[in-house]
Structure formats: structure tokens, C-alpha cells
């Protein structure tokens, strides 16, 4: 609330949006009651929506060019002093936020996260329904099964000494459904695992379960790939997708080019094996590891990329590479003579440049 004497401006939060209402002394006579309003009070107001003057437009707000000229205002519930400021609740201790969770949930960022989760799940359903999948809900309380994760157990009141369990995932029920002839089914499934905490999992979590009969690995991969692209385009339209369809890599290619089976392709720098080119080198730095069965990989930094200072390449980056388990790191600039090009020889350098394009 902003009090300007004869005018009071109130930021009204409704349906996750902030809307400015203007209360004038000319209309209300006295603004004493309005000026005593506290943050997070609940009000009911009536009036006429009008355009703000150009100098007062708030470009950050969805309705920043509008305001309500209030004619009636009713206080429905006056708020007590707040334990923390709603807009900065993320800076408050988590125990305090959980104690006043109903206030913490009023934070627009948290609300956006909740709405985004709703949109993602809604789009999952839309996508899979169009692919002729059937959504089926399976029971939460069931019988124990021998699977990988530890299960939560629930004592039965009706059958003393007997127990139900909460599902780690609806695996058996999925198999039952597919075996009965429902060949394309999905579920936004609740899963429970009585395990120690992990960075990406809590005891209760939700996952998308998909089951397909008479399918292939490629069909499943393409289905999930297309679903992911659809979710990004519909729910995160400002996010950039580097390549569609999402490229598929064989395990051997992923390890050859990136050294990991889950590479981040945004990185861009593919490794090239140049072991054969250097197999007969007299340069001891490469000769000894190669004699023991080692390999030499090459990274090409494109022209136009920001070149790292020579001292950084020779010291910091080399030291870092050794810490990561490499034997070392040598470098040369194409078209320039230096210690490495002299030791490798002109022919070897030319072959490396040709192989890495």
C-alpha cells in the first residue's frame, strides 16, 4: 500500500496476478480506515477499471497499464502482523516457512512453480492421449513384491499381523494390464520408497509411467523424445532447443566423442582420437603412455572462440586435467610453431589438423 494523502494505492493480489486499485478521498471522504489496512488483509472492492497514465504504467506487471478506480471497499479479514515478508520468503529459514506454509505458498514464484507443474502434467496427458494411450489409475495399497527398493509397510486393522505396502512403482500392475490386452497405457504414478534421502528423490514422489506392448527400443526412445520436445515448446516457449529431433548416440560414439554416456551436447567440443597418428612419435610425453596401451585424444577449439591465455593453458588447465585423471594436456595453435608442433613434427601436426577438420 502506498499512501499519498488524498490518494491511496493498493496492490491487490488475485489469481496469482497483482492489480493496482486506487482509493480517492474525493470518493470516500475519509481514508482513515483504508490507511490502517495491513499487508495480506482480505478486501472486497468495486469500481471502474481505467487506463493508467503513461508515466504510471508498470511494464513488469501483466495488467500494469490498468487500475481500478474504487467506489466501494469492504474489509473481509484484517491480517495480524506477518512473521516474514511474503515476497522475500525464500530468504527465511525453512522451519519458519513450513510453520507458516499457507503464507509461504502466497509467494508468486512458488505459485508459478505449482502452476507450471500442473501445465506439464496436463500437456503430458494431452500428448499421450493423442497417441491413443489409455490413462489408468492403479491401487496405492497393495501386496509386497520383491523389487529393488525398500517399501513402506502399513499394518492392517482388519487382519491383525498382516501388512499392506505402498508401491515403489506400479510395476506388477502394469504387467497385469498389458498382459490383459491394454497395450498402450500410462499413469502419473505416486511412488513411495523407504530409503535414505537422495539429491533428486524424496520418500514420496511422482513419475510418469508408460507401458507399451509389441514395441521396440527406438519406438520408446522417439516417444519420450517427442514428448520432451512438446513439453518444452508448450510449457517453456522461451527455452531454446538446440536440435530436433533429439540426436541419438550409440554408446561407443558417446564414449569416443565425450568420454561419458550422458554427455551435455551444449558443450560442443567433441574429442577425436589421434592415437594412430602419434603411434610412432619420439615425443616422450606421448610415447610412454602409448607403449602402455594408452590413447591420445584431441579437442578442437573453433576459430572465433575466445582463446585462453597461454599461461592458463600451460599451467591451470594442464594441472586441472591431471587432477581429473588424464596424463597431461598439450596444446598448439593452428598455423603457429611452438614446442609441441616441433616435438610432434610437421607431418603429424598436419594429419591431426586434417582429422579434426
Secondary structure, DSSP 4 states (H G I P E B T S, - for coil): -EE-SSEEEEEEEETTEEEEEEEEHHHHS--HHHHT--TT-EEEEEEEEEEPPGGG--TTSTTTTEEEEEEEEEEEEPPPPPSS-GGGGGGS-HHHHHHTHHHHTTSHHHHHHHHHHHHHHHHHHHHHHHTT-EE----SEE-----SS---EEE-SSSTT-EEEE-SS-HHHHHHHHHTT--EEEEEEEEE-----BTTB-SEEEEEEEEESS--HHHHHHHHHHHHHHHHHHH-TTSPPSSSSPPP--HHHHHHHHSSSS--TTS---EEE-TTTTTT---HHHHHHHHTT---EEEPPPTTSPPPPHHIIIIIIHHHHHHTT-S------TT---HHHHHH-HHHHHHHHHHT-
